[in-house]
Amino acid sequence: MIPSIIKEEINIYLGSVPKPYLIPSINGPKDSVCTYWELPPQKEEDKPLHLRYQEITSRIYQLLENKNDPQAELLIKEAHKLLNGIPVTKRFGYSLVSINDLLIFDKLKGLRKEWWDLHSRFTDSGICIFQGYKSVEAQATRIADILIVMPNQDQYEFLRINQTRGNNHPIGTDRIIDVLDKIDDEYGIVIISALMDFVEFIFEKPVEPNSRARIRQRLYRLCPSAEELTDNIRSGRVVLWWD
């Protein structure tokens, strides 16, 4: 069980009450030992860099339908400020930047500030904290709307609970854990989220360029359908999805 003193501290910090976390499965939701809290709406200053950039550019495209709208020019300047120091590709007169490029310059790696605060606060407290994506919008943007607490300090137990495995590639939970655990031993990773067909993690520190190809090869064998692995490893946030 999660210690009551930890539950109460999270209640106060998030301003919400815990609920039992059900594990999604083919046969319907299953009980788990985990608990989750709904996250409050993000304040503008707490939104990750890539989300702020996406929101601004979306508003710019809408405003550009009226070429005389003065607010469009202000938003363009705001977008340029966000990209200060970030490599930008110019193509067909447009500035192009990928989410991975933005994540490299984002100290939070696009993760919720609440996760970072609580993960740091409760390190070595006998629990693990994960992000969750409950709503369709959260799933689409990869911006968490719930935090999940597991009363176990072994982060790989969350994969066992979710029975994370390959759907389009014959690979089981134990093999996934074995590969990730070996990468963890060498480079240091933190599991951020997991479901039956999905796992997400971050590197604890930037991976040196001469190590990226080797890590990519190991992850590709684990999940051949994974996209943008090279860029993911470079940015420090990796998603493996067996769809």
Summary of the structure (lengths in Angstrom):
residues: 243
radius of gyration: 19.4
end to end distance: 32.6
largest distance: 59.8
contacts: 683
relative contact order: 0.12
helix: 43%
strand: 17%
